Amino acid sequence: MTQSLTYVEIDLAICSLTYGIAPCTASIPTTGDAKCFNSVKTCQDRAHFSASEVTLRFAKPAEYLPREIECIPSILSVEFSPATVSLGKNLGQRASLTITFRDHPHSDTGQGYDKYRTERAYDPYSQGTYWGKFRARQPFLRGRSLRWKIGVVGQNLPDMETRHFVIDSFDGPTPDGKYTIIAKDVLKFADGDRAQAPALSNGYLSADITAAATSATLLGRRRQCRISGIRLSQHRRQRGGIVHAVRQYSDAGAWAAWYHGERAQGAGSVPAGAALCGAGRRQHRL
């Protein structure tokens, strides 16, 4: 009898540095009340965030799961909707993958989790839940790589059928302990509602800025730059967790910027880690 296996892998950006050890300049209590969790969201020294890729693997629970394949058996369901073609009109409907996970306690051990768990004043297994902690530490999931692997017992992981997606959205954990990720095939980036011109910048704010700020430092993979002459308007529109903030450049005219993440704190403020992109008479590239 064939015993089927289902795995889902997610690639995350985790800082390879150690808190407070050069080049990381974070320290308690100067930059925070506790050590970070080596994620962009919790980083206290964004200028020196050194991203390294870590893969988290999850599986549908089964008694026959191979012990040699490290995973968390928390997948409740995987629903796949194939792509549909719309000839002569557009790219059609993109393939979609919806994964629902069961929430549970977790010890925070292993690669990609809490490097400083032995220094915390609490027991991670008895405080909080896996997906509650995951959402707090990794709120910037859109665009991250996700792989759906299907195989049978006896197959090596690289030999299993693999389908590649990018994360589009997530929800939860819900009161009944469910966390859901929706992923699309890579052609989703070519859709009219997702294509960006100019291209979306990979930069993010190094520190919080407010409506009174006159300059900001943007960090990115290619280089760091500083922008001056910024004016944040007091008017903001919030739709589905996306905050739109209007800025003014003294030498570049009107320029729109927005970020994906948590709500801004206070009128006209934008938190650190905001991913910026924009269009106007001059394109500011990182």
N, C-alpha and C positions, 0 to 999 in steps of 0.2 A: 504494500500500500504506500502510495506517494504521500509524503508529509511536507506540505508547503510551508514556506517561510516568507515573511514580509518584514522589510526593514525600511526605515526612513532616516536619512542622514541630513544634518543641517550644519553648514559651515559658518562659524562665528569668528569675529575679530576679537582676540584677547591680547592684552598687553603682556609682552614678554619680560618686562622689567620687574624688579622687586621694590616694593614700597619703601621709599626713603633712602634707597641706595642709588648713587649716581649712575646715570644722569637724572633719575627721578628725584625731584626736589620736594616732594610732598612730605609733610610731617604733622604730627599731632602735638598741640592743638592748632597750629598755624594755618593749615589748609583744610582741616576737618577734625571731627570728633572721634573718628574711627578710621581704620585702614580701608582702602578701596576693595573692590572685587575684580580688579583688572579688566574692567569693561569701560567703554567710552562714557557711558552714563555716570559711572561712579568715580571716574578718574579725577584726581585733584591736581594734576600737573599735565594738562592737555598738550602743552608745548612739547613734551617729551614722550607722549603716548607712542609706544612702539608695537604696532599691530602684528600679530602672528595668527595664522589660521588654525583653528581648533575644530574638529568635527565631533558633533554629538550624534550618537546613534540610538534609535529607538526601534522597538519590535512589537509585533502582535504577540501577546503572551501565549505560550504553548508549553506543555510538559517536555516536549522533545527539542526545545531550543538548544542549539549547540553551545556548550559552555566555552568553547574557544573563541567565539565571536562576542566581544564585549558589547553590551547594549542594555538599555532600560526597557523592560517589557510593559510599556504603559499605553500602547496604541489601542484605542477602542474600535476605531473603524477607519477605513480608507476608501473614499469615494472618488472615482475618476470619471470625468466628462470629456470625451474626445473632442478634438477640434472639428469644426464644420466649415466648409468652403462656401464662399459667396461669390460666384463667378461674375466678373465684370463690375463689381460694386466696391468691395473692400477686402480686407484680409479675412473676413469671416469671424467666427467665434473661436477664441483660443482654447486650447486644451486646459482643463482645470483639475486640480487635485485638492481635495479637502480631507485633512487629517484631524481626527478628534482624539485627544489624549485624556487619560484619567489622571487626576491630580493625586498626589501622595506625599508622604514625608520623604526626606532625603538627607543623607549625612553630609552633603557638600564636599565629598571627597572625589578625587580624580581630576584629570586634565580638563580645564575649562571651568572649574568650579572655584571654591574658596581656598586660595593658597594660604590664608592666615587663619583658618578655622580653629587651630589649637590656641590661638591668642585671643579669641572672642570670649566674651563674658557669658555666653549662652551655649546651649547644646543645639546645633543646627537641626538635628533629627526631630527634636521635640518642639522647636519653634518655627512656625511658618510651614509652607508647603512648597513642593518643587516648582510648580508653575507660577505660584505667587512670587517667589524669589526670582525666577527666570524673567518674568515680565518687568519687574522693578530694575533688574540689571541690564536687560537687553531689549529696550523699547524700540530700537532702530533696526527692525528686521526686514523692511521692504527692500527687495533687490538682492537679499542674501541667497546663496545657492542652496538648493534642496534636491536630494536624490531619492527616488523611490526604487527600491530593489526587491525583486521577486525571484525566489528560487526554491529549491527543495533540499531536504536534509542530505548531506553528503557533498553538496556543492561548496566550493570556496567562494568567499564573498566577491572577489573580482570577476568570477565566472557567472554570477547571477545576472539576469536581465535588469538593466538599469535605465531609468528614464530621468531626464534632467529637467528641473523646473527652477523658477525663482519665486521667492516668497512675495505675495502681493498684499496680504493682510492677515491679521490675527485677532482673536477675541478670547476673553476669559482671563483667569479662571472664573467660571460661573459659580453661583452658590451651591450647585449640585456637583461641583468638582470636575468640570470639563474645560479643557483648553483646546481651541481650534485654530489651525493654520490653513489658509487658503493660498495655494501656489499656482502659478500659471507657467505655460511654456515660454521660452525666451522671446518669441515673436510678440509677446504682449508689449514689449518696449516699442514696437513699431506701430502700435495702435494710435489712432488720432487723439485719444484721451490721455496718452502717456508719453508720446513723442515730445522731445524738448528741443527747441531751437531759440537761442543757443543751447548747447549741451548743458545738462545739469552739472553743476560744480560739485566736487567731492569735498569742498571745504566746510569747516565748521568753526563756530565761535570758540575762542580760547577761554573766555570768561563772560559772565553776564553783562548785558548792557541795558541801559534804561533810556527813557525819553530825553534825558538831559545829556546823554553821552555824545561826545563830539568825535570819537574815534573808536575803532574796533580792530582787533587782531584776528585774522582768519587763518586757520591751520588746514593743511591739506597734505596729500601724499607726495605731491611734487615739490612744494616749497611753502614757506610761510610768508605772509604779506600783511601789511597794515593799511587800513583804509581810514582816511580822515574826511571831515566835512559831512559826517552822517547826521541826519536829523530824522528821528522816529516820529511818526504821527501818533496822536493819541487815539485815532480811530483804528479799530481792529475788527476784522470779520473772522468769526470762528465757525467752521463747518466740519463736522466729523473729525475733530482733533487736529485740523490743519489751521494754523494761524497765519494770516496775511498781514504783513507790516509794510508800510510805505516809507521809503527813505528818500533823502535828497542829497545829491552830490553837488558840491559847489562848482565842479568843472565838467560834469557829465550829464546834467539835466536829471529829469525824473528817472527813478530806477526802482523796480519792484523786487522785493525779496520775500521769500517765505521759507518755512521750515516744517518738517514733520516731527512730531514729538509730543511732549506733554504741554498742557496749557501754560502760557506765560504767567508769571507772578507779578501782578500790579499792572496798571495802565501803561501801555506802550512798551513794556519790557520784553526782552527776548532772552531766554536762558542760554547758558553755555551748551555747546554741542549742537546748536541749531545748524542744520544743513542749508546752505544758501544757494540760490540760483537767481538769475535775473536777465532782463533784456532792456535795452534802451539805446541811446545813440552810441554808447561805448560799452563793449562787453568786458567785464572784469574777470579774467580767467586766473585760476590758481595753478 
